[in-house]
Every structure is written in structure tokens, then in C-alpha cells.
Amino acid sequence: MRLIWLALLVLVFPASAQEELSAKAWLENMSLALKGQEFKMSLIHLQADHIRPLVYLHGKVEDQEVAFLEHLNGPPKNAVRVGNTVTFIEHDQPAYSVRAERIQGVLPPAFAGVISDLESGYQFVLGGRSRLAGRPSQLVRIIPNDDNRYSYQVWLDMDTYLPLRYDMLNLEKQLLEQVLVVELIVLDDAPAILREAYKQDWPEIMPQPQREQADNWQFKWLPQGFKILVKDNHRLIGSHESVEYIALSDGLVNISVYVARAGETALPDELMTRNGLSLAAERVGNAEVVAVGKVPAETLSRIAKSITIE
């Protein structure tokens, strides 16, 4: 499989052609590589208040994508993906499965998606070249078209197009989050652990909660490229009350919006930013609205204030 993949890369993008690749083409090659290659990454996830060492494996078994994520510090905590099913295995609770195309917490799922979907909110710019994890790499900057979201940088391995480093930067260009690969091993075939994972009988996917009768909340303003993905009801931790939940995304960033009737359910009332994750709470008419996401707090506040019933 490894030899076939490299042969395809040579045919489609010979070494001399790399000099002519656009930033978007580099990202499109990354998307293909994340879905099509067999590899093992040892990486570190850095945020302001913690460092998480991780191991991530990816391969194909009988034309089905299989991936495994292991947290190396603290109590055992793993995740396995077979196709579009992700199963979480933790020491203090039974394993459970959800429907998802990627394992969250490694790299943005959009990196393995359709790169063109990001163009309404971002532009792609080539940077310089460097050496990471002992491998030559190409920098691509993902720059927002406005001040309503953060910017990103990704360094791609020039041999495989796999990402070797990912940074999220705030509007002042300060680092909020980083994923750094310290070792990349490209495999000839899916490793045994992925083949065993493919054979396992994992728990059934958890059923999605049925949405109760609710108001039709809409937004008078959203940043360019953001769309409503999901509307349902969530119960807040420590409360028996159900609140309206709305999931927004621009393809790269997810925002969660919670709406409750004023006085019926206690919602957070602080405005804060931590590790790039911001929260804004607003009173809109007779509703209390909380928005959470990795965007500037001002963006969340404006989204919350724009909510309306149709």
C-alpha cells in the first residue's frame, strides 16, 4: 500500500511540480493523505494549561478506514474509529460509540474534508519551508477573511503531505493551541492493532435524542461561511431542565449555542477566554443565550445577540 501511494504521488505530483503547487493544492493533498495513507504519529497537544502526549495510528482494512488514538498520560483513555463509528474506551465507564467521520482532539476534522468548503471564510497562503520531526515540511497559512475567527498554520511533510504541526493563533498572533508531531512513521500496511480493531464487536452507536417541541430559533447574523448543522435539546450537567441546543460550523470551527427561557434554567453568565475556547452569555428578550466556541468572545456575543424566533 505504501509503495502504491508513493507511486501515485510521483505520477500526479513529481518533485519538480511541488514548486508550482498552490497553498490550496497542498491542503487538498493533505486531505487525501489523512484518508488514504497508513501511518503512526507520536504527537504532543499543547494548550495554555496542559500538555497531552498522544499516539495516533491510521490505516485501511478491507477498504475501510480504521484509526486508533491513545492518551499516554493519566488514566487509560483511548478512541477507535472504524468507518464512521468512533468508540471511546475509558477506565471509569463502559465503552460507548457515536457516529463521526474523525476522532476529535487530534487535528481539525476539516483537514481530512473538502478543502473548498473552507474558502468562504478563509484564504490559503504558502509560507516558508522548515524541518520538523526530522522531515522537510511546507508551511501553509489558513487566514480568516474577517476578525470573527482565528487563524491557523499547518506544516506538511513534503514526502507524504501529512501534517507535522498545527497552530491556532488569536487576532494578536499569539499561540492558543498547537499539535506537534515528534515522530512520523509511514507504514507499508495497516498495523495489527488496527486489524484487530476492525474485527471487534464495538458497542452500538448511541441513539440521537429526540428533539422535543421547541421554538424555531434563527440568527439575524452569522460570520460568513457559518451554517446551522444541528438543532436539538440538551440537558445541562447538574440540571433536569432541557435547553435548546444549536450547533454552528464554518467547516473548521464549531460553535455551540444554548437557549433557555430566562429564569427557568441557570446558565453561565461569565465572559471568558481560555485555551482559545471562549464563552459569551447574553439576555435576548425573555431568553438567556450562551455561545461557546474557539473564536473571539466578541464573535460569540454578537451571534448570541442576533438570535430570534421565526
C-alpha positions in Angstrom: 0.0 0.0 0.0 2.8 2.4 0.9 4.6 1.8 -2.5 1.3 2.3 -4.4 0.6 5.5 -2.6 4.1 6.9 -3.3 3.8 5.9 -6.9 0.6 7.8 -7.3 2.1 10.9 -5.8 5.1 10.7 -8.1 2.8 10.4 -11.1 0.4 13.2 -10.1 2.9 15.5 -8.3 6.5 14.9 -9.3 9.1 16.6 -7.1 9.6 19.4 -9.6 5.9 20.1 -9.6 5.9 20.8 -5.8 7.4 24.2 -6.5 4.3 25.0 -8.5 1.6 23.7 -6.1 -0.7 26.3 -4.7 -1.5 26.5 -1.0 -4.9 25.0 -1.7 -3.3 22.1 -3.6 -1.0 21.4 -0.6 -4.1 21.2 1.7 -6.0 19.0 -0.8 -3.1 16.6 -0.8 -3.1 16.6 3.0 -6.8 15.7 3.0 -6.1 12.8 0.6 -3.1 11.6 2.7 -5.0 11.7 6.0 -7.7 9.5 4.5 -5.6 7.2 2.3 -2.2 6.5 4.0 -1.1 4.1 6.7 0.9 5.8 9.4 1.7 6.2 13.0 2.1 9.6 14.7 3.6 10.3 18.1 2.5 13.9 18.9 2.0 16.4 21.6 -1.1 18.5 22.1 -0.2 21.9 23.8 -2.6 24.3 25.4 -2.1 27.0 28.0 -2.8 24.8 31.0 -1.8 21.3 29.9 0.4 19.1 27.7 -1.0 15.9 26.3 1.2 13.3 24.7 -0.7 11.1 22.2 -0.2 8.3 19.7 -2.4 8.2 16.6 -2.5 5.3 14.1 -4.4 5.3 10.8 -4.8 2.7 8.0 -7.2 0.8 5.8 -8.6 -2.6 6.4 -10.6 -4.1 3.6 -11.0 -0.6 2.1 -12.4 0.7 5.4 -10.6 3.5 7.3 -9.5 2.4 10.8 -7.8 4.7 13.4 -6.7 4.5 17.0 -5.9 7.3 19.4 -4.2 6.7 22.7 -3.6 9.2 25.6 -0.2 8.4 27.1 -0.6 10.3 30.4 -3.1 9.8 33.2 -5.8 7.1 33.4 -6.2 4.9 30.2 -8.2 6.7 27.6 -8.5 5.5 24.0 -10.6 6.0 20.9 -11.1 3.7 18.0 -12.7 4.6 14.6 -13.9 2.1 12.1 -15.5 3.8 9.2 -17.9 6.4 10.5 -18.2 4.9 14.0 -16.0 6.2 16.8 -15.8 4.2 20.1 -14.4 5.7 23.3 -12.8 3.4 25.8 -12.1 4.9 29.3 -11.2 3.3 32.6 -14.1 4.6 34.6 -17.1 4.0 32.3 -18.4 1.5 29.8 -17.2 1.9 26.2 -19.7 3.8 24.0 -19.9 4.6 20.3 -21.0 7.7 18.3 -21.3 8.4 14.7 -18.4 10.6 13.5 -16.1 10.8 10.5 -13.0 11.6 12.5 -11.7 11.2 16.1 -11.9 14.6 17.7 -8.9 16.0 19.6 -6.1 15.2 17.2 -6.4 17.5 14.2 -9.4 19.5 12.9 -11.7 17.1 11.1 -11.8 19.6 8.3 -8.2 18.8 7.4 -9.5 15.5 6.0 -12.5 17.0 4.4 -13.3 19.1 1.3 -10.9 22.0 1.4 -13.0 24.1 -0.9 -15.7 24.2 1.8 -13.4 26.5 3.8 -13.0 29.1 1.1 -16.0 31.2 2.1 -14.3 32.0 5.4 -10.6 31.7 4.8 -7.8 32.2 2.3 -4.8 29.9 1.9 -1.3 31.3 1.7 2.0 29.5 1.2 4.7 30.1 3.8 8.3 29.0 4.1 9.8 25.6 4.5 11.3 24.1 7.6 12.3 20.8 9.2 10.0 19.1 11.7 10.3 15.6 13.2 13.4 15.1 11.1 11.4 15.7 7.9 11.3 18.7 5.4 8.0 20.5 5.6 6.0 23.2 3.8 4.1 25.8 5.8 0.5 26.7 4.7 -1.3 29.6 6.4 -5.1 29.5 6.8 -6.1 33.1 7.2 -9.6 34.3 8.0 -11.3 36.8 5.8 -12.5 38.7 8.8 -11.8 39.3 12.5 -14.6 36.9 13.6 -12.4 33.8 13.8 -8.9 32.8 14.4 -6.1 32.0 12.0 -4.2 28.7 11.6 -0.9 27.4 10.4 -0.1 23.9 9.3 3.3 22.4 8.3 3.0 19.5 5.8 5.5 16.7 5.3 7.0 17.2 1.8 7.2 13.4 1.2 3.7 12.3 2.3 1.7 15.6 2.7 0.8 14.5 6.2 0.6 17.3 8.8 3.6 17.7 11.1 2.5 20.7 13.1 -0.8 22.7 13.6 -1.1 26.1 15.3 -4.2 28.1 16.2 -3.4 31.8 16.6 -5.6 34.6 18.1 -6.1 38.0 16.5 -2.8 39.2 18.1 -1.0 36.3 16.5 -0.5 34.7 20.0 -0.4 30.9 20.1 -3.6 29.4 21.6 -3.2 25.7 20.7 -0.6 23.5 19.0 -0.4 20.0 17.8 3.2 18.9 17.2 4.3 15.6 15.7 7.6 14.4 17.2 7.8 11.2 15.2 6.0 10.1 12.0 6.3 6.5 10.8 4.8 5.7 7.4 3.7 2.1 7.3 3.5 -0.4 4.4 0.3 -1.8 5.6 -2.3 -1.3 8.4 -0.7 -2.4 11.8 -2.0 -5.4 13.7 -3.8 -3.2 16.3 -6.0 -1.7 13.6 -6.7 -5.1 12.1 -7.8 -6.3 15.5 -9.9 -3.2 16.0 -11.7 -3.8 12.7 -12.7 -7.3 13.8 -14.1 -6.2 17.2 -17.7 -6.0 18.0 -17.9 -2.5 19.4 -21.0 -1.0 21.2 -23.9 0.1 19.0 -24.0 3.8 18.1 -25.8 5.8 20.8 -29.2 6.9 19.6 -29.6 10.7 19.0 -32.0 12.3 21.4 -35.4 13.1 20.0 -36.0 16.8 19.8 -38.8 18.0 21.9 -41.3 20.6 20.7 -39.3 23.8 20.7 -39.2 27.3 19.3 -37.7 27.9 15.8 -34.6 29.9 16.8 -32.7 31.5 13.9 -29.9 34.1 13.6 -30.0 37.5 12.1 -26.2 37.5 11.8 -23.6 34.8 11.5 -20.0 35.2 10.2 -19.5 34.4 6.6 -19.5 30.7 6.0 -21.1 29.6 9.2 -24.2 27.4 8.9 -26.6 25.7 11.3 -25.7 22.0 11.5 -28.0 20.6 14.3 -30.9 21.7 16.4 -31.9 19.6 19.4 -32.5 19.6 23.2 -29.7 19.2 25.7 -29.9 18.7 29.4 -27.3 20.7 31.3 -25.0 18.9 33.7 -26.5 19.1 37.2 -29.9 20.1 36.0 -33.0 18.3 35.0 -34.0 21.2 32.7 -33.8 20.8 29.0 -32.4 23.7 26.9 -32.4 24.4 23.1 -29.0 23.4 21.5 -27.9 24.8 18.2 -24.6 23.7 16.5 -22.9 26.0 14.1 -19.8 25.5 11.9 -17.8 27.1 9.1 -16.2 23.8 8.3 -13.2 24.4 10.5 -14.6 25.8 13.7 -17.6 24.6 15.7 -19.8 26.9 17.9 -22.4 25.6 20.4 -25.4 27.8 21.3 -27.7 27.1 24.3 -31.0 28.9 24.7 -33.3 28.8 27.8 -36.2 30.8 29.0 -35.0 33.5 31.4 -35.2 32.3 35.0 -36.1 28.7 34.1 -32.5 27.3 33.9 -29.3 28.6 35.4 -26.8 29.3 32.6 -23.3 30.6 32.9 -23.1 34.4 32.9 -19.3 34.9 32.6 -17.4 36.2 29.6 -14.1 34.4 29.3 -11.4 33.1 27.1 -9.2 30.1 27.9 -7.1 28.0 25.6 -8.8 29.6 22.7 -12.2 28.4 23.9 -14.5 31.4 24.6 -17.9 31.8 26.2 -20.4 34.6 25.9 -23.8 34.9 27.7 -26.5 37.4 26.6 -30.1 38.2 27.6 -32.2 38.4 24.5 -35.8 39.3 25.2 -37.1 36.7 27.6 -34.4 34.2 26.7 -30.9 33.6 28.1 -28.4 32.6 25.4 -24.9 31.1 25.9 -22.5 30.6 23.0 -19.3 28.6 23.3 -16.5 28.1 20.7 -12.9 28.6 19.6 -13.5 32.1 18.2 -13.1 35.6 19.7 -15.6 36.2 22.6 -16.9 39.3 20.7 -18.0 37.0 17.8 -19.9 34.8 20.2 -21.5 37.8 21.9 -22.7 39.1 18.5 -24.1 35.7 17.5 -26.0 35.4 20.8 -27.5 38.8 20.4 -28.6 38.1 16.9 -30.8 35.1 17.8 -34.5 35.4 17.1 -37.7 33.3 16.7 -39.2 32.7 13.4 
